[in-house]
């Protein structure tokens, strides 16, 4: 049995600390938000990752996503409708 909830987790305190009022709503906003937090935190010597795949490591970060979130957003799925074949090796994957 496998299931996944496609969510983006974010830390409002970290977003606010780096001057970002709300979580990103588009891919461009995600890239910009992550770059801003990563750069500003590095300048301050704090090394906060603006974004990362969940579970990559245990350091402080602002936004977490799972690979499956990106796969599904791109129109992909983990398996065929009958659950017998992996469909991750596709253009979306």
mmCIF file as gemmi writes it, N, C-alpha and C atoms, coordinates in Angstrom:
data_model
loop_
_atom_site.group_PDB
_atom_site.id
_atom_site.type_symbol
_atom_site.label_atom_id
_atom_site.label_alt_id
_atom_site.label_comp_id
_atom_site.label_asym_id
_atom_site.label_entity_id
_atom_site.label_seq_id
_atom_site.pdbx_PDB_ins_code
_atom_site.Cartn_x
_atom_site.Cartn_y
_atom_site.Cartn_z
_atom_site.occupancy
_atom_site.B_iso_or_equiv
_atom_site.pdbx_formal_charge
_atom_site.auth_seq_id
_atom_site.auth_asym_id
_atom_site.pdbx_PDB_model_num
ATOM 1 N N . UNK Axp A 1 ? 0.856 -1.187 0 1 0 ? 1 A 1
ATOM 2 C CA . UNK Axp A 1 ? 0 0 0 1 0 ? 1 A 1
ATOM 3 C C . UNK Axp A 1 ? 0.883 1.225 0 1 0 ? 1 A 1
ATOM 4 N N . UNK Axp A 2 ? 0.594 2.147 -0.885 1 0 ? 2 A 1
ATOM 5 C CA . UNK Axp A 2 ? 1.351 3.386 -0.952 1 0 ? 2 A 1
ATOM 6 C C . UNK Axp A 2 ? 0.384 4.535 -1.145 1 0 ? 2 A 1
ATOM 7 N N . UNK Axp A 3 ? 0.595 5.586 -0.41 1 0 ? 3 A 1
ATOM 8 C CA . UNK Axp A 3 ? -0.188 6.781 -0.636 1 0 ? 3 A 1
ATOM 9 C C . UNK Axp A 3 ? 0.677 7.991 -0.333 1 0 ? 3 A 1
ATOM 10 N N . UNK Axp A 4 ? 0.283 9.128 -0.857 1 0 ? 4 A 1
ATOM 11 C CA . UNK Axp A 4 ? 1.036 10.349 -0.642 1 0 ? 4 A 1
ATOM 12 C C . UNK Axp A 4 ? 0.068 11.513 -0.689 1 0 ? 4 A 1
ATOM 13 N N . UNK Axp A 5 ? 0.309 12.477 0.135 1 0 ? 5 A 1
ATOM 14 C CA . UNK Axp A 5 ? -0.47 13.699 0.108 1 0 ? 5 A 1
ATOM 15 C C . UNK Axp A 5 ? 0.425 14.763 -0.503 1 0 ? 5 A 1
ATOM 16 N N . UNK Axp A 6 ? -0.034 15.372 -1.565 1 0 ? 6 A 1
ATOM 17 C CA . UNK Axp A 6 ? 0.772 16.378 -2.24 1 0 ? 6 A 1
ATOM 18 C C . UNK Axp A 6 ? 0.578 17.732 -1.561 1 0 ? 6 A 1
ATOM 19 N N . UNK Axp A 7 ? 1.558 18.089 -0.758 1 0 ? 7 A 1
ATOM 20 C CA . UNK Axp A 7 ? 1.495 19.348 -0.035 1 0 ? 7 A 1
ATOM 21 C C . UNK Axp A 7 ? 2.843 20.049 -0.097 1 0 ? 7 A 1
ATOM 22 N N . UNK Axp A 8 ? 2.814 21.318 0.158 1 0 ? 8 A 1
ATOM 23 C CA . UNK Axp A 8 ? 4.035 22.077 0.332 1 0 ? 8 A 1
ATOM 24 C C . UNK Axp A 8 ? 3.994 22.612 1.759 1 0 ? 8 A 1
ATOM 25 N N . UNK Axp A 9 ? 4.972 22.235 2.546 1 0 ? 9 A 1
ATOM 26 C CA . UNK Axp A 9 ? 5.066 22.729 3.903 1 0 ? 9 A 1
ATOM 27 C C . UNK Axp A 9 ? 5.966 23.947 3.923 1 0 ? 9 A 1
ATOM 28 N N . UNK Axp A 10 ? 5.612 24.938 4.718 1 0 ? 10 A 1
ATOM 29 C CA . UNK Axp A 10 ? 6.444 26.131 4.784 1 0 ? 10 A 1
ATOM 30 C C . UNK Axp A 10 ? 6.418 26.717 6.188 1 0 ? 10 A 1
ATOM 31 N N . UNK Axp A 11 ? 7.47 27.436 6.518 1 0 ? 11 A 1
ATOM 32 C CA . UNK Axp A 11 ? 7.628 28.072 7.817 1 0 ? 11 A 1
ATOM 33 C C . UNK Axp A 11 ? 7.318 29.556 7.689 1 0 ? 11 A 1
ATOM 34 N N . UNK Axp A 12 ? 6.167 29.977 8.216 1 0 ? 12 A 1
ATOM 35 C CA . UNK Axp A 12 ? 5.804 31.392 8.128 1 0 ? 12 A 1
ATOM 36 C C . UNK Axp A 12 ? 6.807 32.266 8.865 1 0 ? 12 A 1
ATOM 37 N N . UNK Axp A 13 ? 7.369 31.783 9.968 1 0 ? 13 A 1
ATOM 38 C CA . UNK Axp A 13 ? 8.341 32.589 10.707 1 0 ? 13 A 1
ATOM 39 C C . UNK Axp A 13 ? 9.59 32.866 9.878 1 0 ? 13 A 1
ATOM 40 N N . UNK Axp A 14 ? 10.042 31.877 9.115 1 0 ? 14 A 1
ATOM 41 C CA . UNK Axp A 14 ? 11.229 32.078 8.282 1 0 ? 14 A 1
ATOM 42 C C . UNK Axp A 14 ? 10.895 32.973 7.098 1 0 ? 14 A 1
ATOM 43 N N . UNK Axp A 15 ? 9.736 32.76 6.479 1 0 ? 15 A 1
ATOM 44 C CA . UNK Axp A 15 ? 9.337 33.636 5.38 1 0 ? 15 A 1
ATOM 45 C C . UNK Axp A 15 ? 9.318 35.086 5.849 1 0 ? 15 A 1
ATOM 46 N N . UNK Axp A 16 ? 8.684 35.345 6.985 1 0 ? 16 A 1
ATOM 47 C CA . UNK Axp A 16 ? 8.595 36.706 7.51 1 0 ? 16 A 1
ATOM 48 C C . UNK Axp A 16 ? 9.968 37.259 7.875 1 0 ? 16 A 1
ATOM 49 N N . UNK Axp A 17 ? 10.819 36.433 8.436 1 0 ? 17 A 1
ATOM 50 C CA . UNK Axp A 17 ? 12.158 36.866 8.82 1 0 ? 17 A 1
ATOM 51 C C . UNK Axp A 17 ? 12.936 37.417 7.627 1 0 ? 17 A 1
ATOM 52 N N . UNK Axp A 18 ? 12.684 36.869 6.437 1 0 ? 18 A 1
ATOM 53 C CA . UNK Axp A 18 ? 13.395 37.301 5.248 1 0 ? 18 A 1
ATOM 54 C C . UNK Axp A 18 ? 12.539 38.193 4.349 1 0 ? 18 A 1
ATOM 55 N N . UNK Axp A 19 ? 11.493 38.793 4.926 1 0 ? 19 A 1
ATOM 56 C CA . UNK Axp A 19 ? 10.701 39.8 4.226 1 0 ? 19 A 1
ATOM 57 C C . UNK Axp A 19 ? 9.695 39.28 3.234 1 0 ? 19 A 1
ATOM 58 N N . UNK Axp A 20 ? 9.27 38.036 3.401 1 0 ? 20 A 1
ATOM 59 C CA . UNK Axp A 20 ? 8.296 37.443 2.479 1 0 ? 20 A 1
ATOM 60 C C . UNK Axp A 20 ? 6.974 37.28 3.22 1 0 ? 20 A 1
ATOM 61 N N . UNK Axp A 21 ? 5.937 37.946 2.719 1 0 ? 21 A 1
ATOM 62 C CA . UNK Axp A 21 ? 4.666 38.026 3.439 1 0 ? 21 A 1
ATOM 63 C C . UNK Axp A 21 ? 3.806 36.767 3.347 1 0 ? 21 A 1
ATOM 64 N N . UNK Axp A 22 ? 3.938 36.016 2.264 1 0 ? 22 A 1
ATOM 65 C CA . UNK Axp A 22 ? 3.063 34.859 2.055 1 0 ? 22 A 1
ATOM 66 C C . UNK Axp A 22 ? 3.827 33.763 1.317 1 0 ? 22 A 1
ATOM 67 N N . UNK Axp A 23 ? 3.372 32.516 1.441 1 0 ? 23 A 1
ATOM 68 C CA . UNK Axp A 23 ? 4.03 31.431 0.702 1 0 ? 23 A 1
ATOM 69 C C . UNK Axp A 23 ? 3.849 31.618 -0.802 1 0 ? 23 A 1
ATOM 70 N N . UNK Axp A 24 ? 4.755 31.063 -1.591 1 0 ? 24 A 1
ATOM 71 C CA . UNK Axp A 24 ? 4.66 31.212 -3.048 1 0 ? 24 A 1
ATOM 72 C C . UNK Axp A 24 ? 3.425 30.524 -3.611 1 0 ? 24 A 1
ATOM 73 N N . UNK Axp A 25 ? 2.893 31.107 -4.675 1 0 ? 25 A 1
ATOM 74 C CA . UNK Axp A 25 ? 1.701 30.556 -5.325 1 0 ? 25 A 1
ATOM 75 C C . UNK Axp A 25 ? 1.991 30.018 -6.719 1 0 ? 25 A 1
ATOM 76 N N . UNK Axp A 26 ? 3.138 30.373 -7.285 1 0 ? 26 A 1
ATOM 77 C CA . UNK Axp A 26 ? 3.507 29.911 -8.624 1 0 ? 26 A 1
ATOM 78 C C . UNK Axp A 26 ? 4.922 29.346 -8.565 1 0 ? 26 A 1
ATOM 79 N N . UNK Axp A 27 ? 5.328 28.635 -9.64 1 0 ? 27 A 1
ATOM 80 C CA . UNK Axp A 27 ? 6.688 28.106 -9.684 1 0 ? 27 A 1
ATOM 81 C C . UNK Axp A 27 ? 7.707 29.228 -9.694 1 0 ? 27 A 1
ATOM 82 N N . UNK Axp A 28 ? 7.417 30.323 -10.403 1 0 ? 28 A 1
ATOM 83 C CA . UNK Axp A 28 ? 8.348 31.454 -10.422 1 0 ? 28 A 1
ATOM 84 C C . UNK Axp A 28 ? 8.486 32.071 -9.036 1 0 ? 28 A 1
ATOM 85 N N . UNK Axp A 29 ? 7.368 32.194 -8.311 1 0 ? 29 A 1
ATOM 86 C CA . UNK Axp A 29 ? 7.435 32.707 -6.945 1 0 ? 29 A 1
ATOM 87 C C . UNK Axp A 29 ? 8.214 31.766 -6.035 1 0 ? 29 A 1
ATOM 88 N N . UNK Axp A 30 ? 8.056 30.456 -6.227 1 0 ? 30 A 1
ATOM 89 C CA . UNK Axp A 30 ? 8.807 29.488 -5.43 1 0 ? 30 A 1
ATOM 90 C C . UNK Axp A 30 ? 10.306 29.668 -5.654 1 0 ? 30 A 1
ATOM 91 N N . UNK Axp A 31 ? 10.713 29.781 -6.922 1 0 ? 31 A 1
ATOM 92 C CA . UNK Axp A 31 ? 12.137 29.959 -7.229 1 0 ? 31 A 1
ATOM 93 C C . UNK Axp A 31 ? 12.669 31.26 -6.634 1 0 ? 31 A 1
ATOM 94 N N . UNK Axp A 32 ? 11.914 32.328 -6.773 1 0 ? 32 A 1
ATOM 95 C CA . UNK Axp A 32 ? 12.342 33.625 -6.265 1 0 ? 32 A 1
ATOM 96 C C . UNK Axp A 32 ? 12.41 33.636 -4.73 1 0 ? 32 A 1
ATOM 97 N N . UNK Axp A 33 ? 11.391 33.079 -4.1 1 0 ? 33 A 1
ATOM 98 C CA . UNK Axp A 33 ? 11.356 33.005 -2.638 1 0 ? 33 A 1
ATOM 99 C C . UNK Axp A 33 ? 12.529 32.19 -2.108 1 0 ? 33 A 1
ATOM 100 N N . UNK Axp A 34 ? 12.744 31.028 -2.697 1 0 ? 34 A 1
ATOM 101 C CA . UNK Axp A 34 ? 13.835 30.155 -2.256 1 0 ? 34 A 1
ATOM 102 C C . UNK Axp A 34 ? 15.187 30.841 -2.439 1 0 ? 34 A 1
ATOM 103 N N . UNK Axp A 35 ? 15.382 31.476 -3.577 1 0 ? 35 A 1
ATOM 104 C CA . UNK Axp A 35 ? 16.654 32.159 -3.842 1 0 ? 35 A 1
ATOM 105 C C . UNK Axp A 35 ? 16.878 33.301 -2.861 1 0 ? 35 A 1
ATOM 106 N N . UNK Axp A 36 ? 15.829 34.049 -2.571 1 0 ? 36 A 1
ATOM 107 C CA . UNK Axp A 36 ? 15.942 35.162 -1.623 1 0 ? 36 A 1
ATOM 108 C C . UNK Axp A 36 ? 16.337 34.673 -0.243 1 0 ? 36 A 1
ATOM 109 N N . UNK Axp A 37 ? 15.652 33.656 0.259 1 0 ? 37 A 1
ATOM 110 C CA . UNK Axp A 37 ? 15.95 33.137 1.598 1 0 ? 37 A 1
ATOM 111 C C . UNK Axp A 37 ? 17.352 32.541 1.649 1 0 ? 37 A 1
ATOM 112 N N . UNK Axp A 38 ? 17.708 31.767 0.64 1 0 ? 38 A 1
ATOM 113 C CA . UNK Axp A 38 ? 19.032 31.146 0.621 1 0 ? 38 A 1
ATOM 114 C C . UNK Axp A 38 ? 20.124 32.214 0.611 1 0 ? 38 A 1
ATOM 115 N N . UNK Axp A 39 ? 19.981 33.219 -0.249 1 0 ? 39 A 1
ATOM 116 C CA . UNK Axp A 39 ? 21.008 34.266 -0.365 1 0 ? 39 A 1
ATOM 117 C C . UNK Axp A 39 ? 21.086 35.131 0.887 1 0 ? 39 A 1
ATOM 118 N N . UNK Axp A 40 ? 19.93 35.609 1.373 1 0 ? 40 A 1
ATOM 119 C CA . UNK Axp A 40 ? 19.943 36.488 2.542 1 0 ? 40 A 1
ATOM 120 C C . UNK Axp A 40 ? 20.443 35.763 3.789 1 0 ? 40 A 1
ATOM 121 N N . UNK Axp A 41 ? 20.083 34.499 3.949 1 0 ? 41 A 1
ATOM 122 C CA . UNK Axp A 41 ? 20.537 33.761 5.134 1 0 ? 41 A 1
ATOM 123 C C . UNK Axp A 41 ? 22.039 33.489 5.053 1 0 ? 41 A 1
ATOM 124 N N . UNK Axp A 42 ? 22.547 33.233 3.852 1 0 ? 42 A 1
ATOM 125 C CA . UNK Axp A 42 ? 23.986 33.013 3.69 1 0 ? 42 A 1
ATOM 126 C C . UNK Axp A 42 ? 24.756 34.281 4.02 1 0 ? 42 A 1
ATOM 127 N N . UNK Axp A 43 ? 24.241 35.427 3.591 1 0 ? 43 A 1
ATOM 128 C CA . UNK Axp A 43 ? 24.879 36.71 3.904 1 0 ? 43 A 1
ATOM 129 C C . UNK Axp A 43 ? 24.943 36.931 5.41 1 0 ? 43 A 1
ATOM 130 N N . UNK Axp A 44 ? 23.911 36.459 6.112 1 0 ? 44 A 1
ATOM 131 C CA . UNK Axp A 44 ? 23.857 36.621 7.568 1 0 ? 44 A 1
ATOM 132 C C . UNK Axp A 44 ? 24.602 35.505 8.302 1 0 ? 44 A 1
ATOM 133 N N . UNK Axp A 45 ? 25.136 34.534 7.542 1 0 ? 45 A 1
ATOM 134 C CA . UNK Axp A 45 ? 25.878 33.431 8.146 1 0 ? 45 A 1
ATOM 135 C C . UNK Axp A 45 ? 25.006 32.364 8.785 1 0 ? 45 A 1
ATOM 136 N N . UNK Axp A 46 ? 23.719 32.288 8.389 1 0 ? 46 A 1
ATOM 137 C CA . UNK Axp A 46 ? 22.799 31.327 9 1 0 ? 46 A 1
ATOM 138 C C . UNK Axp A 46 ? 22.53 30.095 8.147 1 0 ? 46 A 1
ATOM 139 N N . UNK Axp A 47 ? 22.792 30.143 6.855 1 0 ? 47 A 1
ATOM 140 C CA . UNK Axp A 47 ? 22.654 29.011 5.935 1 0 ? 47 A 1
ATOM 141 C C . UNK Axp A 47 ? 21.293 28.313 6.011 1 0 ? 47 A 1
ATOM 142 N N . UNK Axp A 48 ? 20.237 29.056 5.8 1 0 ? 48 A 1
ATOM 143 C CA . UNK Axp A 48 ? 18.895 28.487 5.725 1 0 ? 48 A 1
ATOM 144 C C . UNK Axp A 48 ? 18.624 28.138 4.269 1 0 ? 48 A 1
ATOM 145 N N . UNK Axp A 49 ? 18.25 26.898 3.994 1 0 ? 49 A 1
ATOM 146 C CA . UNK Axp A 49 ? 17.894 26.513 2.627 1 0 ? 49 A 1
ATOM 147 C C . UNK Axp A 49 ? 16.517 27.074 2.305 1 0 ? 49 A 1
ATOM 148 N N . UNK Axp A 50 ? 16.418 27.832 1.222 1 0 ? 50 A 1
ATOM 149 C CA . UNK Axp A 50 ? 15.133 28.405 0.841 1 0 ? 50 A 1
ATOM 150 C C . UNK Axp A 50 ? 14.115 27.348 0.445 1 0 ? 50 A 1
ATOM 151 N N . UNK Axp A 51 ? 14.607 26.225 -0.098 1 0 ? 51 A 1
ATOM 152 C CA . UNK Axp A 51 ? 13.721 25.13 -0.494 1 0 ? 51 A 1
ATOM 153 C C . UNK Axp A 51 ? 14.532 23.85 -0.55 1 0 ? 51 A 1
ATOM 154 N N . UNK Axp A 52 ? 13.876 22.74 -0.259 1 0 ? 52 A 1
ATOM 155 C CA . UNK Axp A 52 ? 14.512 21.432 -0.412 1 0 ? 52 A 1
ATOM 156 C C . UNK Axp A 52 ? 13.444 20.36 -0.511 1 0 ? 52 A 1
ATOM 157 N N . UNK Axp A 53 ? 13.834 19.226 -1.089 1 0 ? 53 A 1
ATOM 158 C CA . UNK Axp A 53 ? 12.957 18.066 -1.027 1 0 ? 53 A 1
ATOM 159 C C . UNK Axp A 53 ? 12.915 17.601 0.409 1 0 ? 53 A 1
ATOM 160 N N . UNK Axp A 54 ? 11.764 17.284 0.915 1 0 ? 54 A 1
ATOM 161 C CA . UNK Axp A 54 ? 11.614 16.831 2.284 1 0 ? 54 A 1
ATOM 162 C C . UNK Axp A 54 ? 12.449 15.592 2.537 1 0 ? 54 A 1
ATOM 163 N N . UNK Axp A 55 ? 13.197 15.613 3.638 1 0 ? 55 A 1
ATOM 164 C CA . UNK Axp A 55 ? 13.975 14.459 4.04 1 0 ? 55 A 1
ATOM 165 C C . UNK Axp A 55 ? 15.401 14.441 3.548 1 0 ? 55 A 1
ATOM 166 N N . UNK Axp A 56 ? 15.825 15.453 2.783 1 0 ? 56 A 1
ATOM 167 C CA . UNK Axp A 56 ? 17.2 15.447 2.289 1 0 ? 56 A 1
ATOM 168 C C . UNK Axp A 56 ? 18.206 15.558 3.429 1 0 ? 56 A 1
ATOM 169 N N . UNK Axp A 57 ? 17.89 16.369 4.396 1 0 ? 57 A 1
ATOM 170 C CA . UNK Axp A 57 ? 18.744 16.491 5.576 1 0 ? 57 A 1
ATOM 171 C C . UNK Axp A 57 ? 17.939 17.145 6.688 1 0 ? 57 A 1
ATOM 172 N N . UNK Axp A 58 ? 18.569 17.375 7.795 1 0 ? 58 A 1
ATOM 173 C CA . UNK Axp A 58 ? 17.85 17.897 8.948 1 0 ? 58 A 1
ATOM 174 C C . UNK Axp A 58 ? 18.15 19.356 9.252 1 0 ? 58 A 1
ATOM 175 N N . UNK Axp A 59 ? 18.784 20.085 8.321 1 0 ? 59 A 1
ATOM 176 C CA . UNK Axp A 59 ? 19.082 21.474 8.644 1 0 ? 59 A 1
ATOM 177 C C . UNK Axp A 59 ? 17.854 22.35 8.453 1 0 ? 59 A 1
ATOM 178 N N . UNK Axp A 60 ? 17.934 23.533 8.987 1 0 ? 60 A 1
ATOM 179 C CA . UNK Axp A 60 ? 16.835 24.49 8.926 1 0 ? 60 A 1
ATOM 180 C C . UNK Axp A 60 ? 16.524 24.853 7.479 1 0 ? 60 A 1
ATOM 181 N N . UNK Axp A 61 ? 15.268 24.863 7.136 1 0 ? 61 A 1
ATOM 182 C CA . UNK Axp A 61 ? 14.85 25.229 5.794 1 0 ? 61 A 1
ATOM 183 C C . UNK Axp A 61 ? 13.492 25.887 5.845 1 0 ? 61 A 1
ATOM 184 N N . UNK Axp A 62 ? 13.128 26.542 4.774 1 0 ? 62 A 1
ATOM 185 C CA . UNK Axp A 62 ? 11.891 27.312 4.751 1 0 ? 62 A 1
ATOM 186 C C . UNK Axp A 62 ? 10.733 26.586 4.089 1 0 ? 62 A 1
ATOM 187 N N . UNK Axp A 63 ? 10.98 25.9 2.973 1 0 ? 63 A 1
ATOM 188 C CA . UNK Axp A 63 ? 9.911 25.261 2.208 1 0 ? 63 A 1
ATOM 189 C C . UNK Axp A 63 ? 10.322 23.833 1.869 1 0 ? 63 A 1
ATOM 190 N N . UNK Axp A 64 ? 9.441 22.882 2.127 1 0 ? 64 A 1
ATOM 191 C CA . UNK Axp A 64 ? 9.696 21.478 1.807 1 0 ? 64 A 1
ATOM 192 C C . UNK Axp A 64 ? 8.652 20.971 0.823 1 0 ? 64 A 1
ATOM 193 N N . UNK Axp A 65 ? 9.062 20.147 -0.088 1 0 ? 65 A 1
ATOM 194 C CA . UNK Axp A 65 ? 8.145 19.487 -1.018 1 0 ? 65 A 1
ATOM 195 C C . UNK Axp A 65 ? 8.603 18.053 -1.206 1 0 ? 65 A 1
ATOM 196 N N . UNK Axp A 66 ? 7.744 17.239 -1.754 1 0 ? 66 A 1
ATOM 197 C CA . UNK Axp A 66 ? 8.14 15.885 -2.102 1 0 ? 66 A 1
ATOM 198 C C . UNK Axp A 66 ? 8.281 15.792 -3.615 1 0 ? 66 A 1
ATOM 199 N N . UNK Axp A 67 ? 9.082 14.84 -4.083 1 0 ? 67 A 1
ATOM 200 C CA . UNK Axp A 67 ? 9.251 14.65 -5.518 1 0 ? 67 A 1
ATOM 201 C C . UNK Axp A 67 ? 7.907 14.338 -6.162 1 0 ? 67 A 1
ATOM 202 N N . UNK Axp A 68 ? 7.075 13.582 -5.483 1 0 ? 68 A 1
ATOM 203 C CA . UNK Axp A 68 ? 5.758 13.227 -6.031 1 0 ? 68 A 1
ATOM 204 C C . UNK Axp A 68 ? 4.907 14.464 -6.279 1 0 ? 68 A 1
ATOM 205 N N . UNK Axp A 69 ? 5.07 15.51 -5.46 1 0 ? 69 A 1
ATOM 206 C CA . UNK Axp A 69 ? 4.326 16.752 -5.681 1 0 ? 69 A 1
ATOM 207 C C . UNK Axp A 69 ? 4.639 17.321 -7.056 1 0 ? 69 A 1
ATOM 208 N N . UNK Axp A 70 ? 5.921 17.335 -7.416 1 0 ? 70 A 1
ATOM 209 C CA . UNK Axp A 70 ? 6.326 17.853 -8.716 1 0 ? 70 A 1
ATOM 210 C C . UNK Axp A 70 ? 5.846 16.941 -9.841 1 0 ? 70 A 1
ATOM 211 N N . UNK Axp A 71 ? 5.933 15.637 -9.633 1 0 ? 71 A 1
ATOM 212 C CA . UNK Axp A 71 ? 5.493 14.679 -10.636 1 0 ? 71 A 1
ATOM 213 C C . UNK Axp A 71 ? 4.006 14.88 -10.941 1 0 ? 71 A 1
ATOM 214 N N . UNK Axp A 72 ? 3.194 14.945 -9.917 1 0 ? 72 A 1
ATOM 215 C CA . UNK Axp A 72 ? 1.748 15.096 -10.12 1 0 ? 72 A 1
ATOM 216 C C . UNK Axp A 72 ? 1.408 16.454 -10.724 1 0 ? 72 A 1
ATOM 217 N N . UNK Axp A 73 ? 2.11 17.502 -10.297 1 0 ? 73 A 1
ATOM 218 C CA . UNK Axp A 73 ? 1.862 18.828 -10.851 1 0 ? 73 A 1
ATOM 219 C C . UNK Axp A 73 ? 2.16 18.851 -12.34 1 0 ? 73 A 1
ATOM 220 N N . UNK Axp A 74 ? 3.137 18.063 -12.766 1 0 ? 74 A 1
ATOM 221 C CA . UNK Axp A 74 ? 3.51 18.005 -14.181 1 0 ? 74 A 1
ATOM 222 C C . UNK Axp A 74 ? 2.607 17.057 -14.97 1 0 ? 74 A 1
ATOM 223 N N . UNK Axp A 75 ? 1.583 16.501 -14.32 1 0 ? 75 A 1
ATOM 224 C CA . UNK Axp A 75 ? 0.648 15.621 -15.007 1 0 ? 75 A 1
ATOM 225 C C . UNK Axp A 75 ? 1.013 14.156 -14.947 1 0 ? 75 A 1
ATOM 226 N N . UNK Axp A 76 ? 2.046 13.815 -14.179 1 0 ? 76 A 1
ATOM 227 C CA . UNK Axp A 76 ? 2.474 12.427 -14.071 1 0 ? 76 A 1
ATOM 228 C C . UNK Axp A 76 ? 1.789 11.683 -12.942 1 0 ? 76 A 1
ATOM 229 N N . UNK Axp A 77 ? 2.041 10.392 -12.894 1 0 ? 77 A 1
ATOM 230 C CA . UNK Axp A 77 ? 1.532 9.537 -11.829 1 0 ? 77 A 1
ATOM 231 C C . UNK Axp A 77 ? 2.636 8.563 -11.441 1 0 ? 77 A 1
ATOM 232 N N . UNK Axp A 78 ? 2.485 7.932 -10.294 1 0 ? 78 A 1
ATOM 233 C CA . UNK Axp A 78 ? 3.471 6.948 -9.856 1 0 ? 78 A 1
ATOM 234 C C . UNK Axp A 78 ? 3.292 5.617 -10.567 1 0 ? 78 A 1
ATOM 235 N N . UNK Axp A 79 ? 2.04 5.261 -10.847 1 0 ? 79 A 1
ATOM 236 C CA . UNK Axp A 79 ? 1.762 3.962 -11.462 1 0 ? 79 A 1
ATOM 237 C C . UNK Axp A 79 ? 0.677 4.093 -12.527 1 0 ? 79 A 1
ATOM 238 N N . UNK Axp A 80 ? 0.561 3.038 -13.316 1 0 ? 80 A 1
ATOM 239 C CA . UNK Axp A 80 ? -0.537 2.96 -14.282 1 0 ? 80 A 1
ATOM 240 C C . UNK Axp A 80 ? -1.858 2.827 -13.513 1 0 ? 80 A 1
ATOM 241 N N . UNK Axp A 81 ? -2.993 3.064 -14.175 1 0 ? 81 A 1
ATOM 242 C CA . UNK Axp A 81 ? -4.283 2.96 -13.489 1 0 ? 81 A 1
ATOM 243 C C . UNK Axp A 81 ? -4.534 1.602 -12.822 1 0 ? 81 A 1
ATOM 244 N N . UNK Axp A 82 ? -3.96 0.536 -13.354 1 0 ? 82 A 1
ATOM 245 C CA . UNK Axp A 82 ? -4.16 -0.781 -12.732 1 0 ? 82 A 1
ATOM 246 C C . UNK Axp A 82 ? -3.096 -1.079 -11.663 1 0 ? 82 A 1
ATOM 247 N N . UNK Axp A 83 ? -2.216 -0.111 -11.39 1 0 ? 83 A 1
ATOM 248 C CA . UNK Axp A 83 ? -1.173 -0.204 -10.357 1 0 ? 83 A 1
ATOM 249 C C . UNK Axp A 83 ? -0.138 -1.295 -10.616 1 0 ? 83 A 1
ATOM 250 N N . UNK Axp A 84 ? -0.035 -1.758 -11.862 1 0 ? 84 A 1
ATOM 251 C CA . UNK Axp A 84 ? 0.904 -2.847 -12.173 1 0 ? 84 A 1
ATOM 252 C C . UNK Axp A 84 ? 2.215 -2.377 -12.776 1 0 ? 84 A 1
ATOM 253 N N . UNK Axp A 85 ? 2.242 -1.129 -13.26 1 0 ? 85 A 1
ATOM 254 C CA . UNK Axp A 85 ? 3.424 -0.632 -13.942 1 0 ? 85 A 1
ATOM 255 C C . UNK Axp A 85 ? 3.816 0.746 -13.421 1 0 ? 85 A 1
ATOM 256 N N . UNK Axp A 86 ? 5.079 0.944 -13.169 1 0 ? 86 A 1
ATOM 257 C CA . UNK Axp A 86 ? 5.56 2.266 -12.792 1 0 ? 86 A 1
ATOM 258 C C . UNK Axp A 86 ? 5.474 3.192 -14.004 1 0 ? 86 A 1
ATOM 259 N N . UNK Axp A 87 ? 4.99 4.39 -13.785 1 0 ? 87 A 1
ATOM 260 C CA . UNK Axp A 87 ? 4.908 5.376 -14.862 1 0 ? 87 A 1
ATOM 261 C C . UNK Axp A 87 ? 5.787 6.59 -14.561 1 0 ? 87 A 1
ATOM 262 N N . UNK Axp A 88 ? 6.759 6.421 -13.697 1 0 ? 88 A 1
ATOM 263 C CA . UNK Axp A 88 ? 7.621 7.536 -13.314 1 0 ? 88 A 1
ATOM 264 C C . UNK Axp A 88 ? 8.646 7.878 -14.379 1 0 ? 88 A 1
ATOM 265 N N . UNK Axp A 89 ? 8.984 6.909 -15.258 1 0 ? 89 A 1
ATOM 266 C CA . UNK Axp A 89 ? 9.946 7.157 -16.319 1 0 ? 89 A 1
ATOM 267 C C . UNK Axp A 89 ? 9.211 7.69 -17.553 1 0 ? 89 A 1
ATOM 268 N N . UNK Axp A 90 ? 8.609 8.863 -17.389 1 0 ? 90 A 1
ATOM 269 C CA . UNK Axp A 90 ? 7.847 9.513 -18.457 1 0 ? 90 A 1
ATOM 270 C C . UNK Axp A 90 ? 8.352 10.948 -18.588 1 0 ? 90 A 1
ATOM 271 N N . UNK Axp A 91 ? 7.804 11.675 -19.525 1 0 ? 91 A 1
ATOM 272 C CA . UNK Axp A 91 ? 8.207 13.072 -19.689 1 0 ? 91 A 1
ATOM 273 C C . UNK Axp A 91 ? 7.938 13.857 -18.405 1 0 ? 91 A 1
ATOM 274 N N . UNK Axp A 92 ? 6.804 13.627 -17.76 1 0 ? 92 A 1
ATOM 275 C CA . UNK Axp A 92 ? 6.501 14.323 -16.499 1 0 ? 92 A 1
ATOM 276 C C . UNK Axp A 92 ? 7.511 13.942 -15.411 1 0 ? 92 A 1
ATOM 277 N N . UNK Axp A 93 ? 7.884 12.667 -15.385 1 0 ? 93 A 1
ATOM 278 C CA . UNK Axp A 93 ? 8.846 12.208 -14.39 1 0 ? 93 A 1
ATOM 279 C C . UNK Axp A 93 ? 10.217 12.765 -14.609 1 0 ? 93 A 1
